[in-house]
Amino acid sequence: KNNNIAIDTALTMLIPPPKSCDTFVYVGAPILHKPSKKLLTGTGTLFGKNSDRPSEERHEVIRVRPRSYESTMSQKEVVQCTYINVPRDKKTLDCVLSRPCWMWGCEMGANECGVVGGNEAVHTLLANELDTRDENGALEKRLLGMDILRLALERGTSAKHAVEVCIHFIETYGQGGPCCNEDMEWTYENSFLFADQTEAYVLETAGIKHWAWERIPPGDFRNISNGISIRDNWGAISKDIQSICKENGWWDGETKFDWKRALAAGGRAHSNLEAVGREAAGLAHLQALRDKSNSMLSAESPDLTPRWWV
């Protein structure tokens, strides 16, 4: 019996722990106003994220107070990110951030303007761009996705502005570098989800400097789960990505450019690109939340049990 327990324990240790990095948003979701017991429509944004960082990695929640350097600002003043420096801005916003302790950047956070954001690891056909080495054979260090997220939250006054901040730093400095203090070979591309009270944006990256974004309008919802998900409904894309995909045979240059089909499936027409796994489960959860909200709004005596709004 003891031997069986030992074997079961050993086998359990060999099974990798479940990983789940998922982020969702519901813009303009109905919110329960508890004092009046009324369901208010279009008044708030629901945002949530979980993390699949290494279990032994310590995280902390910090407040980064607003700073203003307008009177002493010089072009030489910089911000020390995890690996590289970037120019300091004249003003930064009050933020609450959740981050790995060893890193300057953050995995999720919110700022005083009501902008929230989170980032996830993704993988595209341009991921090999990140595997560039310095003279010592180590991964070349640029901005990490979490650095870019923190820069966006410290400077972005709206969800759209946060996306614009991200794009600036991605195009100017590029992404890349070791993403784990215990594994200096682990690097990845990034996706981001930003939201404020009125709208949200998914920003997905490929390679060092390529990107696409999609807007989520009021009344709609969206989720991401460690994979690129923007299709041909992008609002904007980086200027060279279409020519790169055409040269590689990932896009025919005639049909509307499908970001996911090109960068995840190499343009293969018969690839299954629908949401699966955690992404499909997250989408089903949001659809159920919407359906429940709609039924409550249309009912004469809706069930306002708080469990639906926790």
TINUGU-561728 format. One line per 5 residues: number of its first residue (from 1); for each residue z, y, x of N, C-alpha, C. Coordinates in Angstrom, 1 decimal. Each point is the difference from the previous one (the first is absolute). Example, Ala and Ser with C-alpha at 12.3 -4.5 7.8 and 13.67 -1.06 7.14 Angstrom:
TINUGU-561728
1 = 7.8/-5.7/13.2/0.0/1.2/-0.9/0.0/1.2/0.9; -0.7/1.1/-0.4/0.0/1.1/0.9/0.8/1.1/-0.8
***
This chain:
TINUGU-561728
1 = 0.0/-1.2/0.8/0.0/1.2/-0.8/0.0/1.3/0.9; 0.9/0.0/1.0/0.0/1.1/0.9/-1.3/0.2/0.7; -0.7/-1.1/0.4/-1.3/0.1/0.6/-1.0/0.6/-0.9; 0.0/-0.4/-1.3/-0.9/0.6/-1.0/0.2/1.5/-0.1; 1.3/0.4/0.0/0.3/1.4/-0.2/-0.5/0.8/1.3
6 = 0.1/-0.6/1.1/-0.4/0.6/1.3/-1.6/0.1/0.0; -0.6/-1.0/-0.5/-1.5/0.0/-0.1/-0.5/1.1/-1.0; 0.7/0.0/-1.1/-0.4/1.0/-1.1/0.2/1.4/0.6; 1.1/0.2/0.7/0.3/1.3/0.6/-1.0/0.4/1.0; -0.4/-0.9/0.9/-1.0/0.2/1.0/-1.3/0.4/-0.6
11 = -0.4/-0.8/-1.1/-1.3/0.3/-0.7/0.0/1.4/-0.6; 1.2/0.3/-0.6/0.1/1.4/-0.6/-0.2/1.1/1.0; 0.5/-0.2/1.2/-0.1/1.0/1.0/-1.4/0.1/0.5; -0.8/-1.1/-0.1/-1.4/0.1/0.4/-0.9/0.7/-1.0; 0.5/0.1/-1.3/-0.8/0.7/-1.0/0.1/1.5/0.2
16 = -1.1/0.7/0.1/0.1/1.4/0.2/0.6/0.7/-1.2; 0.8/1.0/0.1/0.6/0.7/-1.2/-1.1/0.7/-0.7; 0.2/0.1/-1.4/-1.0/0.7/-0.8/-0.1/1.5/0.5; -1.2/0.5/0.0/-0.2/1.4/0.4/-0.7/0.7/-1.2; 0.5/1.2/-0.2/-0.5/0.8/-1.2/0.2/1.4/0.3
21 = -1.1/0.7/0.3/0.0/1.5/0.1/-0.9/0.5/-1.1; 0.7/0.5/-1.0/-0.8/0.4/-1.2/0.5/1.4/-0.5; -1.0/0.8/-0.4/0.3/1.4/-0.4/-0.7/0.3/-1.3; 0.7/0.6/-1.0/-0.6/0.3/-1.3/0.3/1.4/-0.4; -0.8/0.5/-0.9/0.2/1.3/-0.6/-0.5/0.0/-1.5
26 = 0.7/0.7/-0.8/-0.5/0.2/-1.4/0.2/1.5/-0.3; -1.2/0.7/-0.1/0.1/1.4/-0.1/0.1/0.4/-1.5; 0.9/0.9/-0.3/0.2/0.4/-1.4/0.6/-1.1/-0.9; 0.8/-0.9/0.6/0.6/-1.1/-0.8/1.0/0.6/-1.0; 0.0/-0.7/-1.2/1.0/0.4/-0.9/1.5/-0.1/0.5
31 = 0.8/0.9/-0.2/1.3/0.0/0.6/1.1/0.1/-1.2; 1.0/-0.8/0.1/1.0/0.1/-1.0/1.0/1.2/0.3; 0.1/0.9/-1.0/0.9/1.1/0.1/1.3/-0.4/-0.7; 1.0/-0.4/0.8/1.2/-0.7/-0.5/0.8/0.9/-1.0; 0.2/1.3/0.3/0.8/0.8/-1.0/-0.6/0.0/-1.4
36 = -1.3/0.1/-0.1/-0.6/0.1/-1.3/-0.5/-1.4/-0.5; 0.0/-0.9/0.9/-0.5/-1.4/-0.3/-1.5/0.1/-0.4; -0.8/0.9/0.6/-1.4/0.1/-0.3/-0.8/-0.4/1.2; -1.2/-0.5/-0.3/-0.9/-0.4/1.0/-1.0/1.1/0.3; 0.1/0.6/1.2/-0.8/1.1/0.4/-1.3/-0.4/0.7
41 = -1.1/0.4/-0.4/-1.3/-0.4/0.6/-0.5/1.0/1.0; -0.6/-0.6/1.0/-0.7/0.9/1.0/0.9/0.9/0.8; 1.3/-0.4/0.1/1.0/0.9/0.6/0.4/-0.5/1.4; -0.3/-1.1/0.5/0.5/-0.5/1.2/-1.0/-1.0/0.7; 0.4/-0.2/1.3/-0.8/-1.0/0.8/0.9/-1.1/0.5
46 = -0.3/-1.2/-0.3/0.8/-1.1/0.5/-0.7/-0.5/1.4; 0.9/-0.2/1.0/-0.5/-0.4/1.3/0.9/-1.0/0.6; -0.5/-1.0/0.6/0.9/-1.0/0.6/-0.7/-0.7/1.1; 0.9/-0.5/1.0/-0.6/-0.7/1.2/1.1/-1.0/0.5; -0.5/-1.1/0.5/0.9/-0.9/0.7/-0.7/-0.2/1.4
51 = 0.7/-0.7/0.9/-0.3/-0.1/1.4/0.0/-1.4/0.5; -0.9/-0.3/0.9/0.0/-1.3/0.6/0.1/0.1/1.6; 0.7/1.0/0.4/0.2/0.2/1.4/0.9/-1.2/0.5; -0.1/-0.3/1.4/0.8/-1.1/0.5/1.5/0.1/-0.5; 0.5/-1.2/-0.4/1.4/0.0/-0.6/1.1/0.4/1.0
56 = -0.3/-0.1/1.3/1.1/0.4/1.0/-0.2/1.4/0.4; -0.9/0.7/-0.5/-0.2/1.4/0.3/0.9/0.9/-0.8; 0.8/0.9/0.7/0.9/0.9/-0.7/-0.8/1.2/-0.6; 0.4/0.3/-1.3/-0.6/1.2/-0.6/1.1/0.9/-0.4; -0.4/1.3/-0.2/1.0/1.0/-0.4/-0.7/1.0/-0.9
61 = 0.8/0.6/-0.9/-0.4/1.0/-0.9/0.5/1.3/0.6; -0.8/1.0/0.2/0.4/1.2/0.7/-0.5/1.2/-0.9; 0.7/1.1/0.2/-0.5/1.3/-0.6/-0.5/0.8/1.2; -1.2/0.5/-0.1/-0.6/0.9/1.0/0.0/1.4/-0.7; 0.8/0.9/0.5/0.1/1.3/-0.6/-1.2/0.9/0.3
66 = -0.3/0.9/-0.9/-1.2/0.9/0.2/0.2/0.9/1.2; -1.1/0.3/0.7/0.1/0.8/1.2/-1.1/1.0/0.0; 0.2/1.2/0.5/-0.9/1.1/0.1/-0.1/0.5/1.4; -1.2/0.1/0.6/-0.1/0.4/1.4/-0.9/1.2/0.1; -0.2/0.8/-1.1/-1.0/1.0/-0.1/0.3/1.1/1.1
71 = 1.3/0.3/0.2/0.3/1.1/1.0/-0.1/-0.4/1.4; 0.1/-1.3/0.3/0.0/-0.5/1.4/-1.2/-0.9/0.3; -0.9/-0.1/-0.9/-1.1/-1.0/0.1/-0.9/0.3/1.2; -0.3/-1.0/0.8/-1.0/0.2/1.0/-0.9/-1.2/0.0; -1.2/0.1/0.5/-1.0/-1.1/0.0/0.4/-1.2/0.7
76 = 1.0/0.2/1.0/0.4/-1.1/0.8/1.1/-0.9/-0.7; 0.6/0.5/-1.1/1.1/-0.8/-0.6/-0.6/-1.2/-0.7; 0.7/-1.1/0.2/-0.5/-1.3/-0.6/1.1/-0.8/-0.7; -0.5/-0.9/-0.8/0.9/-1.0/-0.6/-0.2/-1.3/0.8; 1.1/-0.6/0.4/-0.1/-1.3/0.7/0.1/-1.1/-1.0
81 = -1.2/-0.6/-0.3/0.0/-1.2/-1.0/0.4/-1.2/0.8; -0.3/-1.2/-0.5/0.4/-1.2/0.6/-0.5/-0.2/1.4; -1.3/0.3/0.2/-0.6/-0.2/1.3/-0.7/1.3/0.6; -0.5/0.8/-0.9/-0.7/1.2/0.5/0.5/1.3/-0.7; -0.4/1.1/0.6/0.4/1.3/-0.5/-1.1/0.6/-0.8
86 = 0.4/0.8/-1.1/-1.0/0.7/-0.8/0.6/1.4/-0.1; -0.9/1.0/-0.3/0.5/1.4/-0.2/1.0/0.1/-1.1; 1.0/0.8/0.3/1.0/0.3/-1.1/-0.6/1.0/-1.0; 0.4/-0.2/-1.3/-0.4/0.9/-1.0/1.0/1.1/-0.1; -0.4/1.1/-0.6/0.9/1.2/-0.2/1.1/-0.3/-0.9
91 = -0.2/-0.9/-0.9/1.1/-0.3/-1.0/-0.1/-1.4/-0.4; 1.2/-0.7/-0.2/0.0/-1.3/-0.5/0.9/-0.1/-1.2; -0.1/-1.0/-0.8/0.7/-0.1/-1.3/1.2/-0.9/0.1; 0.9/0.2/-0.9/1.2/-0.8/-0.1/-0.4/-1.4/-0.4; 0.4/-1.1/0.7/-0.5/-1.3/-0.3/1.2/-1.0/0.0
96 = -0.1/-1.1/-0.8/0.8/-1.2/0.2/-0.9/-1.1/0.3; 0.3/-0.7/1.1/-1.0/-1.0/0.6/0.7/-1.3/0.2; -0.7/-1.1/-0.2/0.5/-1.4/0.4/-0.9/-0.4/1.2; 0.6/-0.4/1.1/-0.8/-0.3/1.2/0.7/-1.1/0.8; -0.8/-0.7/0.8/0.6/-0.9/1.1/0.7/1.0/1.0
101 = 1.2/-0.4/0.5/0.8/0.9/0.8/-0.7/0.3/1.3; -0.9/-0.8/0.5/-0.6/0.2/1.4/-1.2/0.9/-0.1; -0.4/0.3/-1.2/-1.3/0.7/-0.2/0.2/1.5/-0.5; -0.8/0.9/0.4/0.0/1.4/-0.5/-0.4/0.0/-1.5; -1.0/-0.7/-0.3/-0.6/0.1/-1.3/0.8/-0.8/-1.1
106 = -0.5/0.0/-1.2/0.7/-0.7/-1.1/-0.9/-0.9/-0.8; 0.6/-0.9/-0.8/-0.8/-0.9/-0.8/-0.1/0.5/-1.4; 1.0/0.8/-0.5/-0.1/0.6/-1.3/0.9/1.3/0.0; -0.2/0.9/-0.9/0.8/1.2/-0.1/-0.4/0.9/-1.1; 0.7/1.1/-0.1/-0.2/1.0/-1.0/0.3/1.4/0.6
111 = -0.6/1.0/-0.5/0.3/1.4/0.5/0.4/0.9/-1.1; 0.4/1.2/0.3/0.6/1.0/-0.9/-1.0/0.4/-1.1; -1.3/-0.2/0.2/-1.0/0.4/-0.9/-0.3/-1.1/-1.0; 0.7/-1.1/0.0/-0.2/-1.1/-0.9/-1.1/-0.9/0.4; -0.4/0.1/1.3/-1.1/-1.0/0.5/0.7/-1.2/0.5
116 = -0.4/-1.2/-0.4/0.5/-1.2/0.5/-1.2/-0.8/0.6; 0.3/-0.9/1.0/-1.0/-0.7/0.7/0.5/-1.3/0.6; -0.9/-0.9/0.2/0.3/-1.2/0.8/-1.2/-0.5/0.7; 0.2/-0.9/1.0/-1.2/-0.5/0.7/0.1/-1.5/0.1; -1.1/-0.7/0.2/-0.1/-1.4/0.2/-1.0/-0.4/1.1
121 = 0.1/-1.1/0.5/-0.9/-0.6/1.0/-1.2/-0.6/-0.8; -1.2/0.3/0.5/-1.2/-0.6/-0.5/-0.9/-0.5/1.2; -1.0/-0.7/-0.4/-0.9/-0.6/1.1/-1.5/0.2/-0.5; -0.8/0.6/0.8/-1.5/0.1/-0.4/-0.8/-0.6/1.2; -1.3/0.1/-0.2/-1.0/-0.5/1.0/0.0/0.9/1.2
126 = 0.6/1.1/-0.1/0.0/0.9/1.2/1.4/0.0/0.7; 0.8/-1.0/-0.3/1.3/-0.1/0.6/-0.1/-0.2/1.5; -1.1/-0.5/0.5/-0.1/-0.2/1.5/0.0/1.3/0.7; -0.3/1.1/-0.7/0.0/1.3/0.7/1.4/0.3/0.6; 1.1/-0.5/-0.7/1.3/0.3/0.4/0.4/-0.8/1.3
131 = -0.8/-1.0/0.3/0.3/-0.8/1.2/-0.6/0.6/1.3; 0.3/1.2/0.2/-0.4/0.7/1.3/1.2/0.0/0.9; -0.2/-0.1/1.3/1.1/-0.2/0.9/0.0/1.2/1.1; 1.2/0.2/0.5/0.2/1.0/1.0/-0.2/-0.7/1.4; 0.2/0.7/1.0/-0.2/-0.5/1.4/0.9/-1.2/0.3
136 = 1.1/-0.1/-0.7/1.0/-1.1/0.2/-0.3/-1.2/-0.9; -1.0/0.1/-0.8/-0.3/-1.1/-1.0/0.8/0.1/-1.3; 0.8/1.0/-0.2/0.7/0.1/-1.2/-0.8/0.7/-1.1; 0.4/-0.2/-1.3/-0.7/0.7/-1.0/0.0/1.5/0.1; -1.1/0.6/-0.2/0.0/1.5/0.1/0.8/0.6/-1.1
141 = 0.8/1.0/0.3/1.0/0.5/-1.0/-0.6/1.3/-0.6; 0.0/0.0/-1.3/-0.5/1.2/-0.8/1.1/0.3/-1.0; -0.3/0.5/-1.1/0.9/0.2/-1.1/0.2/-1.3/-0.8; 1.2/-0.4/-0.3/0.2/-1.1/-0.9/-0.2/0.4/-1.4; -0.3/-0.9/-0.9/-0.1/0.4/-1.4/1.3/0.6/-0.6
146 = 1.1/-0.4/0.5/1.3/0.5/-0.5/0.2/1.5/0.6; -0.5/0.2/1.2/0.0/1.4/0.5/-0.8/0.9/-0.9; -1.2/-0.5/-0.4/-0.9/0.8/-0.8/0.6/0.3/-1.4; 0.7/-1.0/-0.5/0.7/0.1/-1.3/1.1/1.1/0.1; 0.8/0.0/1.0/1.0/1.0/0.2/-0.6/1.4/0.1
151 = -1.0/0.1/0.8/-0.6/1.3/0.2/-0.5/0.5/-1.4; -0.6/-0.9/-0.8/-0.5/0.4/-1.3/1.1/0.5/-0.9; 1.2/-0.7/0.0/1.1/0.3/-0.9/0.7/1.3/0.5; 0.0/0.2/1.3/0.7/1.2/0.5/-0.9/1.3/-0.2; -1.3/-0.2/-0.3/-0.9/1.1/-0.1/-0.7/0.1/-1.3
156 = -0.1/-1.0/-0.8/-0.8/-0.1/-1.2/0.7/0.6/-1.2; -0.5/1.0/-0.6/0.7/0.6/-1.2/-0.5/-0.6/-1.3; -1.0/-0.9/0.0/-0.4/-0.7/-1.1/-0.6/-1.4/0.5; -0.2/-0.9/-0.9/-0.6/-1.3/0.4/-1.4/0.2/0.7; -0.8/0.9/-0.6/-1.3/0.3/0.6/0.1/0.6/1.4
161 = 1.0/0.9/0.1/0.2/0.7/1.3/0.5/-1.1/1.0; 0.8/-0.9/-0.4/0.5/-1.0/0.9/-1.1/-0.9/0.5; -1.0/-0.3/-0.9/-1.2/-0.8/0.5/-0.8/0.8/1.0; -0.1/1.3/-0.3/-0.8/0.9/1.0/0.7/0.0/1.3; 1.3/0.1/0.1/0.8/-0.1/1.2/-0.3/-1.3/0.8
166 = 0.1/-1.1/-0.8/-0.3/-1.3/0.6/-1.4/0.0/0.7; -1.0/0.4/-0.8/-1.4/0.0/0.5/-0.2/0.8/1.3; 0.7/1.2/0.0/-0.1/0.8/1.2/0.5/-0.7/1.2; 1.2/-0.7/-0.1/0.6/-0.7/1.1/-0.8/-1.3/0.4; -0.5/-0.7/-1.0/-0.8/-1.2/0.3/-1.3/0.4/0.7
171 = -0.7/1.1/-0.4/-1.2/0.4/0.6/0.2/0.6/1.4; 1.1/0.7/0.2/0.3/0.7/1.2/0.6/-0.9/1.1; 0.9/-0.8/-0.4/0.7/-0.8/1.0/-0.2/-1.5/-0.1; -0.4/-0.5/-1.2/-0.3/-1.4/-0.2/1.3/-0.8/-0.2; -0.1/-1.2/-0.6/1.2/-0.9/-0.2/-0.1/-1.1/1.0
176 = 1.2/-0.6/0.3/0.0/-1.1/0.9/1.2/0.0/0.9; 0.3/-1.2/0.6/1.2/-0.2/0.8/0.9/-1.1/-0.5; 0.9/-0.4/0.8/0.9/-1.1/-0.4/0.8/0.4/-1.2; 0.1/-0.8/-1.0/0.6/0.3/-1.3/1.4/-0.7/-0.1; 0.4/-0.6/1.0/1.3/-0.7/0.0/0.6/0.1/1.4
181 = 1.3/0.3/0.0/0.7/0.2/1.3/0.2/-1.4/0.7; -0.1/-1.1/-0.8/0.2/-1.3/0.6/-1.3/-0.7/0.3; -1.1/0.5/-0.5/-1.3/-0.6/0.2/-1.0/1.1/0.3; -0.3/0.3/1.3/-0.8/1.1/0.4/-1.5/-0.3/-0.1; -0.3/-1.2/-0.6/-1.4/-0.3/-0.3/-0.4/0.1/-1.4
186 = 1.0/0.3/-0.9/-0.2/0.1/-1.4/-0.5/1.5/-0.4; -1.2/0.1/-0.4/-0.5/1.3/-0.5/-0.8/-0.2/-1.2; -0.2/1.0/-0.8/-0.7/-0.1/-1.3/-0.5/1.3/-0.5; -1.0/-0.1/-0.9/-0.5/1.2/-0.7/1.0/0.2/-1.2; -0.2/1.1/-0.7/1.0/0.4/-1.0/-0.7/0.5/-1.3
191 = 0.8/-0.3/-1.0/-0.3/0.7/-1.3/1.2/0.7/-0.5; -0.2/1.1/-0.8/1.0/0.9/-0.4/-0.1/0.2/-1.5; 1.2/0.2/-0.7/0.0/0.4/-1.4/0.9/1.2/-0.1; -0.6/1.2/-0.4/0.8/1.2/-0.2/-0.1/0.4/-1.5; 1.1/0.6/-0.4/0.1/0.4/-1.4/0.8/1.2/-0.2
196 = -0.3/0.8/-1.0/0.9/1.1/-0.4/0.1/-0.1/-1.6; 0.4/1.1/-0.6/0.3/-0.1/-1.5/-1.3/-0.1/-0.8; -1.1/0.4/0.6/-1.3/0.2/-0.8/-1.1/-1.0/0.4; 0.0/-0.6/1.2/-1.0/-0.8/0.5/0.4/-0.8/1.2; -0.8/-1.0/0.3/0.3/-0.8/1.2/-1.3/-0.4/0.7
201 = 0.1/-0.4/1.3/-1.1/-0.4/0.8/0.2/-1.2/0.8; -1.0/-0.9/0.1/0.0/-1.1/1.0/-0.9/0.5/1.1; 0.5/-0.1/1.2/-0.7/0.3/1.2/0.0/-1.3/0.9; -1.2/-0.5/0.3/-0.2/-1.2/0.8/-0.7/0.3/1.2; 0.3/-0.7/1.1/-0.6/0.3/1.3/-0.7/-1.3/0.6
206 = -0.9/0.3/0.9/-0.7/-1.1/0.7/-0.2/0.4/1.4; 0.2/-0.9/1.0/-0.2/0.3/1.4/1.0/1.1/0.4; -0.5/0.8/0.9/0.9/1.1/0.6/0.0/1.3/-0.9; -1.2/0.3/-0.5/-0.1/1.4/-0.7/-0.7/0.0/-1.3; -0.3/-1.1/-0.6/-0.7/-0.1/-1.3/0.9/-0.1/-1.2
211 = -0.4/0.6/-1.1/0.9/0.0/-1.2/-0.8/0.2/-1.3; 0.7/-0.3/-1.1/-0.5/0.3/-1.3/1.2/0.2/-0.9; -0.2/0.9/-1.0/1.1/0.2/-1.0/-0.5/-0.1/-1.4; 0.9/-0.4/-0.9/-0.2/-0.1/-1.4/1.1/0.7/-0.8; -0.4/0.8/-1.0/1.0/0.8/-0.8/0.4/-0.8/-1.2
216 = 1.3/0.0/-0.3/0.6/-0.6/-1.2/0.4/1.1/-0.9; -0.7/0.2/-1.1/0.3/1.2/-0.9/1.2/-0.2/-0.9; 0.5/1.0/-0.7/1.1/-0.2/-1.0/-0.3/-1.1/-1.0; 1.0/-0.8/-0.3/-0.1/-1.0/-1.0/-0.5/-1.3/0.6; -0.4/0.0/1.3/-0.5/-1.3/0.6/1.0/-0.5/1.0
221 = -0.2/-1.2/0.5/0.9/-0.6/1.0/-0.8/-0.7/1.0; 0.7/-0.4/1.1/-0.7/-0.6/1.2/1.0/-0.7/0.8; -0.4/-1.1/0.7/0.8/-0.6/1.0/-0.8/-0.5/1.2; 0.7/-0.2/1.1/-0.7/-0.5/1.2/1.0/-1.1/0.6; -0.7/-1.0/0.7/0.8/-1.1/0.6/-0.6/-0.5/1.2
226 = 0.1/0.7/1.1/-0.5/-0.5/1.3/-1.4/-0.4/0.1; -0.9/0.7/-0.8/-1.4/-0.2/0.1/-0.7/1.2/-0.5; -1.2/0.2/0.5/-0.8/1.2/-0.5/-0.4/-0.3/-1.4; -0.1/1.0/-0.8/-0.2/-0.2/-1.5/-0.9/1.0/-0.6; -0.4/1.0/0.7/-0.9/1.0/-0.5/-1.4/-0.6/-0.1
231 = -0.7/0.2/-1.1/-1.3/-0.6/-0.2/-1.1/1.2/0.1; -0.8/0.2/-1.0/-1.0/1.0/0.1/0.5/1.3/-0.8; 1.3/0.0/-0.4/0.5/1.1/-0.7/0.8/1.0/0.9; -0.4/0.0/1.3/0.7/0.9/0.9/-0.4/1.5/-0.3; 1.0/0.8/0.4/-0.3/1.5/-0.2/-0.6/0.6/1.2
236 = 0.3/-0.6/1.2/-0.6/0.5/1.3/0.2/-1.1/1.0; -0.9/0.0/1.0/0.1/-1.0/1.1/-0.3/0.8/1.3; 0.3/-0.6/1.1/-0.2/0.6/1.3/-1.5/0.0/0.3; -0.5/1.0/0.7/-1.4/0.3/0.1/-0.9/-1.0/0.6; 0.5/-0.9/0.9/-0.8/-0.9/0.7/0.1/-1.4/-0.5
241 = 0.8/-0.3/-1.0/0.3/-1.4/-0.4/-1.2/-0.6/-0.6; -0.8/0.7/-0.8/-1.1/-0.6/-0.6/-1.1/-0.5/1.0; -0.2/0.9/1.0/-1.0/-0.4/1.0/0.5/-1.1/0.9; 1.3/-0.1/0.2/0.5/-1.1/0.8/-0.2/-1.3/-0.8; 0.3/0.0/-1.3/-0.1/-1.2/-0.8/-1.5/-0.4/-0.1
246 = -0.8/0.9/-0.1/-1.5/-0.3/-0.1/-0.5/-0.6/1.3; 0.4/0.5/1.1/-0.4/-0.5/1.3/0.5/-1.5/0.2; 1.2/-0.3/-0.6/0.6/-1.3/0.2/-0.5/-1.0/-1.1; -0.8/0.5/-0.9/-0.5/-0.8/-1.1/1.0/-0.3/-1.1; 1.0/0.9/-0.1/1.0/-0.1/-1.0/-0.3/0.8/-1.3
251 = -1.0/0.8/0.1/-0.5/0.8/-1.2/-1.5/0.2/0.1; -0.7/-0.1/-1.1/-1.4/0.1/0.0/-0.5/1.4/0.1; 0.8/1.0/-0.2/-0.4/1.4/0.1/-0.6/0.5/-1.3; -0.1/-0.8/-1.0/-0.6/0.4/-1.3/0.9/0.0/-1.2; 0.8/-1.1/-0.1/0.9/-0.1/-1.1/1.2/0.9/0.3
256 = 0.8/0.3/-1.0/1.1/0.9/0.2/1.0/-0.7/0.9; 0.5/0.8/1.0/0.8/-0.6/1.0/1.4/-0.5/-0.5; 0.2/-1.3/0.2/1.2/-0.7/-0.5/0.9/-0.2/1.3; 1.0/0.8/0.1/0.9/0.0/1.2/0.6/-1.4/0.3; 0.5/-0.6/-1.0/0.6/-1.4/0.2/-1.0/-1.0/0.3
261 = -1.1/0.0/-0.7/-1.1/-1.0/0.2/-0.5/0.1/1.4; -0.2/1.2/0.5/-0.5/0.2/1.3/1.0/-0.3/1.1; 1.2/0.6/-0.1/1.0/-0.1/1.1/0.8/-1.3/0.0; 0.0/-0.7/-1.2/0.8/-1.2/0.0/-0.8/-1.3/-0.1; -1.2/0.1/-0.6/-0.9/-1.1/-0.2/-1.3/0.1/0.7
266 = -0.2/1.0/0.8/-1.2/0.1/0.7/-1.3/0.2/-0.9; 0.2/0.5/-1.2/-1.1/0.2/-0.9/-0.4/-1.2/-0.8; 0.6/-1.2/0.2/-0.4/-1.2/-0.7/0.1/0.2/-1.5; -1.1/-0.2/-0.6/-0.1/0.3/-1.5/0.8/-1.0/-0.8; 0.2/-1.2/0.4/0.7/-1.0/-0.8/1.5/-0.1/0.3
271 = 0.5/0.8/0.8/1.4/-0.1/0.4/0.9/0.4/-1.2; 1.2/-0.7/-0.1/0.9/0.3/-1.1/0.9/1.1/0.5; -0.2/1.2/-0.6/0.7/1.2/0.5/1.0/0.4/-1.1; 0.3/-0.8/-1.0/0.9/0.4/-1.0/1.4/-0.1/0.6; 1.0/0.7/-0.7/1.4/-0.1/0.5/0.5/-1.4/-0.2
276 = 0.7/-0.5/1.0/0.6/-1.3/0.0/1.5/0.1/0.5; 0.7/-1.1/-0.2/1.4/-0.1/0.6/0.9/1.2/-0.4; 0.7/0.6/1.0/0.9/1.0/-0.3/-0.7/1.3/-0.6; -1.2/0.3/0.4/-0.7/1.1/-0.6/-0.3/-0.2/-1.4; -0.4/-1.2/-0.4/-0.2/-0.3/-1.4/1.3/0.0/-0.8
281 = 1.1/-0.5/0.6/1.3/-0.1/-0.7/0.5/1.5/-0.2; -0.2/0.8/1.0/0.4/1.4/-0.2/-0.8/0.7/-1.1; -1.3/-0.3/0.0/-0.8/0.6/-1.1/0.4/-0.4/-1.4; 0.3/-1.3/-0.1/0.4/-0.6/-1.3/1.3/0.7/-0.4; 0.9/0.2/0.9/1.3/0.7/-0.3/-0.2/1.4/-0.5
286 = -0.9/0.7/0.6/-0.3/1.4/-0.5/-0.7/0.0/-1.3; -0.9/-1.0/-0.2/-0.6/-0.1/-1.3/1.0/-0.3/-1.1; 0.9/-0.9/0.3/1.1/-0.3/-1.0/0.8/1.2/-0.3; 0.4/0.8/1.0/0.7/1.2/-0.2/-0.7/1.0/-0.9; -1.3/0.1/0.3/-0.8/0.9/-0.9/0.0/-0.5/-1.4
291 = -0.3/-1.3/-0.2/-0.1/-0.5/-1.3/1.3/0.1/-0.8; 1.1/-0.2/0.7/1.3/0.1/-0.6/0.3/1.5/-0.4; -0.4/0.9/0.9/0.2/1.4/-0.3/-0.8/0.4/-1.2; -1.3/-0.4/-0.1/-0.9/0.3/-1.1/0.6/-0.5/-1.3; 0.5/-1.2/0.0/0.6/-0.6/-1.2/1.2/0.8/-0.5
296 = 0.8/0.4/1.0/1.2/0.8/-0.4/-0.4/1.3/-0.5; -1.0/0.7/0.5/-0.4/1.3/-0.5/-0.6/-0.1/-1.4; -0.6/-1.1/-0.3/-0.6/-0.1/-1.3/0.9/-0.6/-1.1; 1.2/-0.5/0.4/0.9/-0.6/-0.9/0.8/1.1/-0.7; 0.4/-0.2/-1.3/0.8/1.0/-0.7/1.4/0.0/0.5
301 = 0.5/-1.2/0.4/1.4/-0.1/0.5/-0.1/-0.8/1.4; -0.4/0.6/1.0/-0.2/-0.7/1.3/1.3/-0.5/0.6; -0.1/-1.1/0.7/1.1/-0.6/0.7/0.2/0.8/1.3; 1.0/0.8/0.1/0.2/0.8/1.2/1.1/-0.6/0.9; 0.1/-1.3/0.0/0.9/-0.7/0.9/-0.3/0.4/1.4
306 = 1.0/0.5/0.8/-0.2/0.5/1.3/-0.7/-1.0/1.0; 0.1/-1.3/-0.3/-0.6/-0.9/1.0/-1.5/0.3/0.3; -0.7/0.6/-0.9/-1.4/0.3/0.2/-0.2/1.2/1.0; 1.1/0.7/0.2/-0.1/1.2/0.8/0.8/0.0/1.3; 0.5/-1.2/0.4/0.8/0.0/1.2/-1.0/-0.1/1.2
***
